[in-house]
Amino acid sequence: MAVNLSPVGGAAAQFFDNNGNPLAGGKLYTYAAGTTTPLATYTTSVGNVAHTNPIILDSAGRVPGGQIWLTDGSVDYKFLLETSFSVLVGTFDNIPSTPSVSASDIAVVASTYNAGTTVQAQLTNVGSTTGATNVGYTPAGTGAVATTVQAKLRESISLADFLPVGYVTDASIDYTTQINNAIAAAVAGPQALYIPKGEWRHSAVLPITGRIVIHGEGKGVSKFLSVNCDGFNISNGVTFVTIRDITIAQAVRYTTTPNAYTAINNNGTTLVQNTYHTYENIFIDGFGFGFSCTAVSSSSWINCQTAFTHESMLFSLQCLNNAVSNCQFSETNSMAIPPAAGSYGIKVGDGTVNCEGIMVTNCLVFGVDRGIWVRASIDVFVNNCILDGIFEFGILAQSTGTQGCFNNIFSGNYIGAAGAATSVGIYLLNSFAANASFNNGTVVSDNEILAYTGKVLNYGIFVEGAAENRNSITGNRISNTNTFDCRITTGTQHKVSGNTWRSAIGFSTTVAIPFIQYINNSGQIATEVPNPIGLFTPTVRGSSTAGVFSYAGDSRHGSYKIIDNLCFFSLFIVWTAMPSAAVGTLQITGLPVLRKTDATYAPPINISVESIVFPEGATAIFGFVRSGEATIELRGIGSNLAPTPVDAVQADGTIRVSGFYEIL
């Protein structure tokens, strides 16, 4: 028989008298509601053993057996409770037997979803694959708009949404199709694509054709494993791409010969650039190329890292206004292991079109041939970087046949040479004579450059080529070079100041000194470079034919001091004989450096003379340093006399001269 637990004394109930004492021996009568017709109750849920009527309570006031079960259905009961002395304690009438109700017995009469169906049907629907559409979600907060659970969950996309039930994450299964489906769905949104932890194997390139955010759990946690293929390939004209917190690795690293695969390939064009990209906290392992950026602008690379990557970052075509910060790029992980030939950390420019406005700060490049290679690019700023374990060039700024390098700044960097062959710390190279004016305005300042014990560093700083102009080399500290700490063989208007040369020969140049401003440097210098202060021996001569003058013993003295771009000097000469061959304007030669090449400006030189015949009408003599030379030429002046050359035909004389002139 179907029975239900009684709401009166149903299970483990205890009855009391009106004084709160257990109703020992009390009597509980059961009748049909509103009558005195006895109605049976049962001892268990089976409904096959009836209680006595009345039910006699035990000494604790409880029902024997502890349970009362009522007949299932539409029958109502009346309960009458008395003491053992038949004194009425209470009557409880119209007590329903508790019905047996299932979800299928309850109708949905008012609901947003499927009104008129049963609860059972509703629950079945919710448990189906489309059930989230039938579950509401109300966000917290004033003005929040209610939606469905499905709409809420679809605000983001996970790669797991596209994986089969029971998927594994150990890289044993190729998920190329699933990954590409997830990317396509996120691009279509556009929405963020979440990459859960695991190794996600793919055997074909992963295309990105529109704006997207791809994010994982972190480097080494969410990992794309590329099997002999590229990683991501981003179409031209795609804006607002963010990829962060993932690893992209080749399934098998190359050993000696780099592979031809690229981890993240940006395919902009000069006319249709890729802009506003962010790459953050990405680890790239085992690729021939890490980040290949063609015509990418206004983008950032933050806290990215490569290992065993031959060419970590390349900017090509016209890349503008990009920032690379706090990144680490390497091919080898030991100075004892040479990198494959031609490897580099960052290359700015492919030589066809200038890249411009590239900022590289707080980065580490290790175990490559070339740390940072600036090729025919402008306004490149490399600051506070460590370029260590370098085998060829720490920083190379190089022109091409059509483009030059200018207005670049390399400042505050550490460069450690670890190779066994020719190497240069910072190399400014104009390789093409046709572009002699292209390379200029580079600032090389406050860098620490050295070679490790037993390694080769030919030059700390080397300026070479057809023409490198208006470069500033200041405040650098260079040591352990094999040839020169700094060598300049080309150009004009260079400034070399405040540097510390620590090697046997610090500074050397083949450029005429008026084209180099050499100031307040510390260390050894080659013989062609004047000290900023010193002595010299002046000589008297004629301008057209010099002749051989005779001097009275130790009667020629000169001293100078170079301050910034000015040479201050004084001299004293006594001569006793002038050959008849000495004709033309009287000149004094032997100044320490050449004057700036400028025919329009010649500051006057103070002159005191004895035993010299003035030109007719002259009342005084002045001098000037000839343009592009280290020669003083004497002229006579008077109130009615234009400057007139002082004739060299003077048998003897005495002259004192002091003044200054520009040397740059």
QUIPENOR-V291436 format. One record per backbone hydrogen bond with DSSP energy under -1.0 kcal/mol. CO is the residue of the C=O (numbers start at 1). NH is the residue of the N-H. If there is no record, write none. Layout:
BEGIN
co->CO nh->NH
co->CO nh->NH
END
This chain:
BEGIN
co->2 nh->72
co->4 nh->70
co->10 nh->68
co->15 nh->23
co->17 nh->20
co->21 nh->17
co->22 nh->24
co->23 nh->26
co->26 nh->57
co->27 nh->82
co->28 nh->55
co->29 nh->80
co->30 nh->39
co->31 nh->78
co->32 nh->35
co->37 nh->32
co->41 nh->51
co->42 nh->69
co->49 nh->43
co->55 nh->28
co->58 nh->61
co->61 nh->15
co->62 nh->58
co->63 nh->66
co->66 nh->12
co->68 nh->6
co->69 nh->42
co->70 nh->4
co->75 nh->97
co->76 nh->33
co->77 nh->95
co->78 nh->31
co->79 nh->92
co->80 nh->29
co->81 nh->89
co->81 nh->90
co->82 nh->27
co->83 nh->86
co->87 nh->83
co->90 nh->81
co->92 nh->79
co->95 nh->77
co->102 nh->105
co->103 nh->120
co->106 nh->119
co->108 nh->116
co->114 nh->117
co->117 nh->108
co->118 nh->122
co->119 nh->123
co->120 nh->124
co->121 nh->125
co->122 nh->126
co->123 nh->127
co->125 nh->128
co->128 nh->131
co->130 nh->133
co->131 nh->134
co->132 nh->150
co->135 nh->149
co->137 nh->147
co->141 nh->144
co->147 nh->137
co->148 nh->152
co->149 nh->153
co->150 nh->154
co->152 nh->155
co->153 nh->156
co->157 nh->194
co->158 nh->161
co->159 nh->162
co->160 nh->163
co->164 nh->167
co->169 nh->199
co->175 nh->179
co->176 nh->180
co->177 nh->181
co->178 nh->182
co->179 nh->183
co->180 nh->184
co->181 nh->185
co->182 nh->186
co->183 nh->187
co->184 nh->188
co->185 nh->189
co->186 nh->191
co->192 nh->157
co->193 nh->215
co->194 nh->159
co->198 nh->223
co->199 nh->171
co->200 nh->225
co->201 nh->175
co->202 nh->227
co->206 nh->233
co->208 nh->235
co->212 nh->242
co->213 nh->193
co->214 nh->244
co->215 nh->195
co->218 nh->221
co->218 nh->222
co->221 nh->198
co->222 nh->247
co->223 nh->200
co->224 nh->249
co->225 nh->202
co->226 nh->251
co->231 nh->206
co->232 nh->265
co->233 nh->208
co->234 nh->267
co->235 nh->238
co->240 nh->212
co->241 nh->278
co->242 nh->214
co->243 nh->280
co->244 nh->216
co->245 nh->218
co->246 nh->283
co->247 nh->224
co->248 nh->285
co->249 nh->226
co->261 nh->289
co->262 nh->231
co->263 nh->232
co->264 nh->292
co->265 nh->234
co->266 nh->294
co->272 nh->269
co->274 nh->297
co->275 nh->240
co->277 nh->300
co->278 nh->243
co->279 nh->302
co->280 nh->245
co->282 nh->305
co->283 nh->248
co->284 nh->307
co->285 nh->250
co->287 nh->310
co->288 nh->311
co->289 nh->263
co->290 nh->264
co->291 nh->314
co->292 nh->266
co->293 nh->316
co->294 nh->268
co->295 nh->274
co->297 nh->276
co->299 nh->323
co->300 nh->279
co->301 nh->325
co->302 nh->281
co->304 nh->328
co->305 nh->284
co->307 nh->286
co->310 nh->344
co->311 nh->290
co->312 nh->291
co->313 nh->347
co->314 nh->293
co->315 nh->349
co->316 nh->295
co->317 nh->319
co->319 nh->356
co->320 nh->298
co->322 nh->359
co->323 nh->301
co->324 nh->361
co->325 nh->303
co->327 nh->364
co->328 nh->306
co->329 nh->366
co->330 nh->309
co->334 nh->337
co->340 nh->343
co->343 nh->370
co->344 nh->312
co->345 nh->313
co->346 nh->373
co->347 nh->315
co->348 nh->375
co->355 nh->378
co->356 nh->321
co->357 nh->322
co->358 nh->381
co->359 nh->324
co->360 nh->383
co->361 nh->326
co->363 nh->386
co->364 nh->329
co->365 nh->388
co->366 nh->331
co->367 nh->332
co->368 nh->391
co->369 nh->392
co->369 nh->393
co->370 nh->345
co->371 nh->345
co->371 nh->346
co->372 nh->396
co->373 nh->348
co->374 nh->398
co->378 nh->357
co->380 nh->409
co->381 nh->360
co->382 nh->411
co->383 nh->362
co->385 nh->414
co->386 nh->365
co->387 nh->416
co->388 nh->367
co->390 nh->418
co->392 nh->424
co->393 nh->371
co->394 nh->372
co->395 nh->427
co->396 nh->374
co->397 nh->429
co->398 nh->376
co->403 nh->400
co->405 nh->440
co->406 nh->379
co->408 nh->443
co->409 nh->382
co->410 nh->445
co->411 nh->384
co->413 nh->448
co->414 nh->387
co->415 nh->450
co->416 nh->390
co->417 nh->452
co->419 nh->456
co->423 nh->458
co->423 nh->459
co->424 nh->394
co->425 nh->395
co->426 nh->462
co->427 nh->397
co->428 nh->464
co->429 nh->399
co->430 nh->466
co->432 nh->435
co->433 nh->436
co->435 nh->438
co->439 nh->469
co->440 nh->407
co->442 nh->472
co->443 nh->410
co->444 nh->474
co->445 nh->412
co->447 nh->477
co->448 nh->415
co->449 nh->479
co->450 nh->417
co->452 nh->455
co->457 nh->482
co->458 nh->483
co->458 nh->484
co->459 nh->425
co->460 nh->426
co->461 nh->487
co->462 nh->428
co->463 nh->489
co->464 nh->430
co->469 nh->441
co->471 nh->495
co->472 nh->444
co->473 nh->497
co->474 nh->446
co->476 nh->500
co->477 nh->449
co->478 nh->502
co->484 nh->460
co->485 nh->461
co->486 nh->508
co->487 nh->463
co->488 nh->510
co->492 nh->470
co->494 nh->517
co->495 nh->473
co->496 nh->519
co->497 nh->475
co->499 nh->522
co->500 nh->478
co->505 nh->485
co->506 nh->486
co->507 nh->526
co->508 nh->488
co->512 nh->515
co->513 nh->516
co->515 nh->494
co->517 nh->496
co->519 nh->498
co->522 nh->501
co->524 nh->507
co->526 nh->529
co->532 nh->562
co->534 nh->560
co->539 nh->589
co->541 nh->587
co->545 nh->583
co->550 nh->576
co->550 nh->577
co->551 nh->553
co->553 nh->555
co->555 nh->574
co->557 nh->572
co->558 nh->536
co->559 nh->570
co->560 nh->534
co->561 nh->568
co->563 nh->566
co->565 nh->663
co->566 nh->563
co->567 nh->661
co->568 nh->561
co->569 nh->659
co->570 nh->559
co->571 nh->657
co->572 nh->557
co->573 nh->655
co->574 nh->552
co->575 nh->653
co->577 nh->550
co->579 nh->582
co->581 nh->583
co->583 nh->544
co->583 nh->545
co->584 nh->648
co->586 nh->634
co->587 nh->541
co->588 nh->632
co->589 nh->539
co->596 nh->598
co->598 nh->601
co->605 nh->623
co->606 nh->658
co->608 nh->656
co->610 nh->654
co->615 nh->618
co->620 nh->637
co->622 nh->635
co->623 nh->605
co->624 nh->633
co->626 nh->629
co->629 nh->595
co->630 nh->591
co->631 nh->626
co->632 nh->588
co->633 nh->624
co->634 nh->646
co->635 nh->622
co->636 nh->644
co->637 nh->619
co->637 nh->620
co->638 nh->641
co->641 nh->638
co->644 nh->636
co->646 nh->586
co->648 nh->650
co->653 nh->575
co->654 nh->610
co->655 nh->573
co->656 nh->608
co->657 nh->571
co->658 nh->606
co->659 nh->569
co->661 nh->567
co->662 nh->596
END
